[in-house]
Amino acid sequence: MGDDIGVAGRIEVGYSHLFAGLELRPNRDADEYQIAFSDGSVARGEVLTDVGGAGALRVESYRTAAGTDMPERVWMLRAGEAGAFKLGRAL
């Protein structure tokens, strides 16, 4: 377990983009993630937490395989089932 400190987790998404209500299942608990989309595109994500404990996922901009530029977004996070989390609205 100690070997995982500072190593990004991975989230595989069955779509080429993120949207509110999507449930994400990371391969492990981490602060940073490599987000792999179904079309082969990849983005970096970072979990943010405010002083009240509310979580958000900041996703860096990326380009889909079809050439669509997706801007950087911050998504509110809600608890999901068994280690998963759901995306809330984008800020």
C-alpha positions as CSV (number, residue, x, y, z in Angstrom):
1,M,0.0,0.0,0.0
2,G,2.8,2.4,0.8
3,D,4.1,2.0,-2.7
4,D,1.0,3.7,-4.1
5,I,1.7,7.1,-2.3
6,G,1.9,9.8,-5.0
7,V,0.8,7.5,-7.8
8,A,-2.3,8.5,-9.8
9,G,-5.3,6.2,-9.8
10,R,-7.2,5.4,-13.0
11,I,-10.8,5.9,-14.0
12,E,-12.2,4.3,-17.1
13,V,-15.2,6.1,-18.6
14,G,-17.6,4.4,-21.1
15,Y,-18.1,7.6,-23.0
16,S,-16.0,10.3,-24.7
17,H,-17.0,12.9,-22.2
18,L,-18.2,13.5,-18.7
19,F,-21.7,14.6,-17.7
20,A,-23.8,15.1,-14.5
21,G,-25.1,11.9,-13.0
22,L,-22.3,9.7,-14.4
23,E,-21.0,7.2,-11.9
24,L,-17.2,6.8,-11.8
25,R,-15.4,3.8,-10.4
26,P,-11.8,4.5,-9.7
27,N,-9.4,1.6,-9.5
28,R,-8.3,2.9,-6.1
29,D,-8.6,5.9,-3.7
30,A,-6.3,8.7,-4.8
31,D,-6.0,12.5,-5.1
32,E,-5.0,12.4,-8.8
33,Y,-6.4,10.2,-11.6
34,Q,-5.7,9.4,-15.2
35,I,-9.2,9.5,-16.8
36,A,-9.4,7.2,-19.8
37,F,-12.3,7.7,-22.1
38,S,-13.9,5.1,-24.4
39,D,-12.6,6.8,-27.6
40,G,-9.0,6.5,-26.4
41,S,-8.6,10.1,-25.2
42,V,-7.1,10.7,-21.8
43,A,-7.3,13.6,-19.3
44,R,-5.8,14.2,-15.9
45,G,-8.1,14.7,-12.9
46,E,-7.6,15.9,-9.4
47,V,-9.9,15.6,-6.4
48,L,-10.4,18.8,-4.5
49,T,-12.0,19.2,-1.1
50,D,-13.2,22.4,0.6
51,V,-12.9,23.1,4.3
52,G,-16.5,21.8,4.8
53,G,-15.5,18.4,3.3
54,A,-17.4,18.8,0.0
55,G,-15.6,17.2,-2.9
56,A,-15.1,18.1,-6.5
57,L,-13.2,16.7,-9.5
58,R,-11.1,19.0,-11.6
59,V,-10.6,17.6,-15.1
60,E,-8.0,19.2,-17.3
61,S,-8.9,20.1,-20.9
62,Y,-8.5,17.3,-23.5
63,R,-9.4,16.5,-27.1
64,T,-11.7,13.7,-28.0
65,A,-10.8,11.3,-30.8
66,A,-13.3,13.0,-33.0
67,G,-11.4,16.3,-32.5
68,T,-13.7,18.0,-30.1
69,D,-11.9,20.2,-27.6
70,M,-13.3,19.7,-24.1
71,P,-12.5,22.6,-21.7
72,E,-11.2,22.2,-18.2
73,R,-14.1,21.7,-15.8
74,V,-14.7,21.2,-12.1
75,W,-17.5,18.7,-11.2
76,M,-19.2,18.5,-7.8
77,L,-18.9,14.9,-6.4
78,R,-21.6,12.9,-4.7
79,A,-21.0,9.5,-3.0
80,G,-21.9,6.5,-5.1
81,E,-22.0,2.8,-4.4
82,A,-19.1,0.8,-3.0
83,G,-16.2,3.2,-3.6
84,A,-17.7,4.9,-6.6
85,F,-18.7,8.5,-6.9
86,K,-21.2,10.4,-9.0
87,L,-20.6,13.6,-10.9
88,G,-22.9,16.5,-9.8
89,R,-23.2,19.7,-11.8
90,A,-20.2,21.3,-13.4
91,L,-19.1,24.6,-11.8
